[in-house]
Amino acid sequence: MLKKLVSLLLIVVLFTISSFSFAFADDIAKGKITNISSYMTWIKENTNEEEASKFVEQIKTLPLDKQEKFISYLNNADLMAKVLTEKLEPGETKYLENGDISITLNETNQSINFNPMIKSSSAIQYRRATYTKYIEIFGIAILENVVWVDYSHDGNSILGIQGCDAVTTRNFIPVLSLSWSGLHSWGIGGTRAYASADITFSVLYQGSVTLGASEIGVWGDINNRTDGWIKKL
């Protein structure tokens, strides 16, 4: 009797695992981008109409061989993971796959109007420091992550931090899922205003999941300079 119960239990467990595996595989198959046509359909379904239209037109300008390469790069989980974790210096651009893929870090520091209704000393400046990482395939942007901090200073010290954020403004990589956490800022009373957040990604393709996480940060100083960092977690 006990032997029969054990056998039945094993059958139930194996059936449950098999069902989960088939469902998991089916979900992946549904999301798989097999050609440029299915990719453009995915773009239209997951992006606002205006942005999707512009992006699709860019894709259509590529020769057929480059369109096929475009899809093969997107479906290469190992390559996408490498692209996401590649180390760069601010202002630097790195190229992969014989120059087909570019990864760039860029920083800006701009004057902003924090609150035009509030009068403040002319010596006080309101600035936004922005740190951007973007990835392109054949010159077409497929991913853009941005971290920024708004701050004020009088040329001697940081007087306040008016806001900060960390966002993914573009993700046209179907196998890639991104999430942000731990956004915070600091630096009041010093000479630099900082903001940083952690980004976690997963690349899913053909049943395998590649995970990774990085801290992305930015600073702006009392001389209106900006820099940032990406640190693998």
C-alpha positions as CSV (number, residue, x, y, z in Angstrom):
1,M,0.0,0.0,0.0
2,L,2.8,2.4,1.0
3,K,4.6,1.6,-2.3
4,K,1.5,2.4,-4.3
5,L,1.1,5.8,-2.5
6,V,4.7,6.7,-3.2
7,S,4.3,5.8,-6.8
8,L,1.2,7.9,-7.1
9,L,2.9,10.8,-5.4
10,L,5.8,10.6,-7.9
11,I,3.4,10.6,-10.8
12,V,1.7,13.7,-9.5
13,V,5.0,15.5,-8.9
14,L,6.3,14.6,-12.4
15,F,3.1,15.6,-14.0
16,T,3.2,19.0,-12.2
17,I,6.8,19.6,-13.3
18,S,6.0,18.6,-16.8
19,S,3.0,20.8,-17.0
20,F,5.0,23.8,-15.6
21,S,7.8,23.1,-18.1
22,F,5.4,23.0,-21.1
23,A,3.7,26.1,-20.0
24,F,7.0,27.9,-19.5
25,A,8.2,26.8,-22.9
26,D,4.9,27.9,-24.5
27,D,5.2,31.4,-22.9
28,I,8.7,31.7,-24.3
29,A,7.6,30.6,-27.8
30,K,4.8,33.2,-27.8
31,G,7.2,35.9,-27.0
32,K,10.0,34.8,-29.3
33,I,10.9,37.2,-32.1
34,T,11.7,35.1,-35.1
35,N,12.0,37.7,-37.9
36,I,11.9,41.4,-38.6
37,S,8.1,41.2,-39.2
38,S,7.4,39.7,-35.8
39,Y,9.7,42.2,-34.2
40,M,8.0,45.2,-35.7
41,T,4.6,43.7,-34.6
42,W,6.0,43.4,-31.0
43,I,7.2,47.1,-31.2
44,K,3.8,48.3,-32.3
45,E,2.1,46.3,-29.5
46,N,4.5,47.4,-26.7
47,T,5.2,51.1,-27.6
48,N,3.2,54.2,-28.1
49,E,2.0,54.7,-31.7
50,E,4.2,57.7,-32.5
51,E,7.4,56.2,-31.2
52,A,6.7,52.8,-32.8
53,S,6.1,54.4,-36.2
54,K,9.4,56.3,-36.1
55,F,11.3,53.1,-34.9
56,V,9.7,50.9,-37.6
57,E,10.7,53.4,-40.3
58,Q,14.3,53.2,-39.1
59,I,14.3,49.4,-39.2
60,K,12.8,49.5,-42.7
61,T,15.8,51.5,-44.0
62,L,18.2,48.7,-43.1
63,P,19.2,46.3,-45.9
64,L,17.7,42.8,-45.5
65,D,21.0,41.2,-44.3
66,K,21.3,43.8,-41.6
67,Q,17.7,43.3,-40.6
68,E,18.4,39.6,-40.1
69,K,21.6,40.4,-38.1
70,F,19.5,42.9,-36.0
71,I,17.1,40.1,-35.0
72,S,20.0,37.6,-34.3
73,Y,21.7,40.1,-32.0
74,L,18.4,40.7,-30.1
75,N,17.9,36.9,-29.6
76,N,21.4,36.3,-28.4
77,A,21.0,36.3,-24.6
78,D,24.7,36.1,-23.9
79,L,25.4,39.0,-26.2
80,M,22.6,41.1,-24.7
81,A,23.9,40.3,-21.2
82,K,27.4,41.4,-22.2
83,V,26.1,44.6,-23.7
84,L,24.3,45.4,-20.5
85,T,27.3,44.9,-18.2
86,E,30.1,46.3,-20.4
87,K,32.3,48.7,-18.4
88,L,32.6,52.2,-19.9
89,E,34.1,55.6,-18.8
90,P,31.9,58.7,-19.0
91,G,31.8,60.0,-22.5
92,E,33.1,56.7,-23.9
93,T,31.6,54.6,-26.7
94,K,32.4,50.9,-27.1
95,Y,31.7,48.8,-30.1
96,L,30.8,45.1,-30.3
97,E,30.3,42.7,-33.2
98,N,32.6,44.6,-35.6
99,G,31.0,47.9,-34.8
100,D,27.4,46.8,-35.4
101,I,26.5,47.4,-31.7
102,S,27.6,50.6,-29.8
103,I,27.3,51.3,-26.1
104,T,27.7,54.9,-25.0
105,L,27.8,56.8,-21.7
106,N,26.9,60.5,-21.8
107,E,26.6,63.2,-19.2
108,T,25.0,66.7,-19.2
109,N,24.6,69.5,-16.8
110,Q,21.9,72.0,-17.6
111,S,20.3,75.1,-16.0
112,I,16.7,74.6,-14.9
113,N,13.8,76.7,-13.6
114,F,13.0,75.0,-10.4
115,N,10.1,77.3,-9.4
116,P,9.7,80.6,-11.2
117,M,7.2,81.7,-8.6
118,I,9.8,81.8,-5.9
119,K,12.3,84.6,-5.9
120,S,15.8,83.7,-5.0
121,S,19.2,85.3,-4.9
122,S,20.8,85.7,-8.3
123,A,23.8,83.9,-6.9
124,I,21.8,80.7,-6.5
125,Q,21.8,78.3,-9.5
126,Y,19.4,75.5,-10.1
127,R,20.9,72.6,-12.2
128,R,20.1,69.2,-13.5
129,A,22.9,66.6,-13.8
130,T,22.0,63.7,-16.1
131,Y,23.8,60.5,-16.8
132,T,22.7,58.4,-19.7
133,K,23.6,55.0,-21.0
134,Y,22.3,54.0,-24.4
135,I,22.7,51.0,-26.8
136,E,22.4,51.1,-30.5
137,I,22.4,48.4,-33.2
138,F,23.3,49.8,-36.7
139,G,22.8,53.3,-35.3
140,I,19.3,52.6,-34.0
141,A,18.7,53.1,-30.3
142,I,17.3,50.0,-28.6
143,L,17.8,50.8,-24.9
144,E,18.3,54.0,-22.9
145,N,18.7,54.2,-19.1
146,V,18.8,57.6,-17.4
147,V,19.7,58.8,-13.9
148,W,19.3,62.5,-13.0
149,V,19.5,64.8,-10.0
150,D,18.2,68.4,-9.7
151,Y,20.1,70.5,-7.2
152,S,20.8,74.1,-6.2
153,H,24.1,75.8,-5.3
154,D,25.6,79.2,-4.6
155,G,29.1,78.5,-6.0
156,N,30.3,77.4,-2.5
157,S,28.1,74.5,-1.5
158,I,25.1,72.4,-2.4
159,L,22.0,74.2,-0.9
160,G,19.4,71.7,-1.8
161,I,18.3,68.7,-3.9
162,Q,15.0,69.3,-5.6
163,G,14.5,65.9,-7.0
164,C,16.0,62.8,-8.7
165,D,15.0,59.8,-10.7
166,A,16.2,56.7,-12.5
167,V,14.2,55.5,-15.5
168,T,14.4,53.4,-18.6
169,T,13.2,55.7,-21.4
170,R,13.5,53.1,-24.1
171,N,13.6,49.3,-24.1
172,F,13.2,47.7,-27.5
173,I,14.8,44.4,-26.5
174,P,12.0,41.7,-26.2
175,V,14.0,39.2,-24.2
176,L,15.0,41.9,-21.6
177,S,13.2,42.8,-18.4
178,L,14.4,45.7,-16.2
179,S,13.5,46.9,-12.8
180,W,14.8,49.8,-10.7
181,S,15.1,50.1,-6.9
182,G,16.9,51.9,-4.1
183,L,16.7,55.4,-5.6
184,H,18.2,58.0,-3.2
185,S,20.1,61.3,-3.2
186,W,22.6,63.0,-0.9
187,G,25.2,65.8,-0.8
188,I,23.6,68.8,0.8
189,G,26.2,71.0,2.4
190,G,29.1,69.5,0.3
191,T,30.3,70.4,-3.2
192,R,28.5,67.7,-5.1
193,A,24.9,66.5,-5.3
194,Y,24.5,62.8,-5.9
195,A,21.7,60.4,-6.9
196,S,21.9,56.7,-7.6
197,A,19.7,53.6,-8.0
198,D,20.0,49.9,-8.6
199,I,18.9,48.3,-11.8
200,T,18.2,44.6,-12.1
201,F,17.8,42.9,-15.4
202,S,16.9,39.4,-16.7
203,V,17.5,38.2,-20.2
204,L,15.1,35.3,-21.1
205,Y,15.6,33.2,-24.2
206,Q,15.0,29.5,-25.0
207,G,14.3,28.6,-21.4
208,S,17.4,30.1,-19.9
209,V,17.5,33.2,-17.7
210,T,20.6,35.5,-17.4
211,L,20.4,37.8,-14.4
212,G,22.5,40.8,-13.5
213,A,22.4,44.0,-11.4
214,S,24.2,47.3,-11.3
215,E,24.2,50.5,-9.4
216,I,24.0,53.6,-11.7
217,G,24.7,57.0,-10.2
218,V,25.3,60.6,-11.2
219,W,26.7,63.7,-9.5
220,G,26.7,67.4,-10.3
221,D,28.9,69.9,-8.5
222,I,29.2,73.6,-7.7
223,N,31.1,74.3,-10.9
224,N,28.3,72.8,-13.0
225,R,30.3,69.7,-13.9
226,T,28.7,66.3,-14.1
227,D,29.9,62.7,-13.9
228,G,28.6,59.3,-13.0
229,W,29.3,55.7,-12.5
230,I,28.1,52.2,-13.1
231,K,29.1,49.6,-10.6
232,K,28.3,45.9,-11.0
233,L,26.5,44.5,-7.9
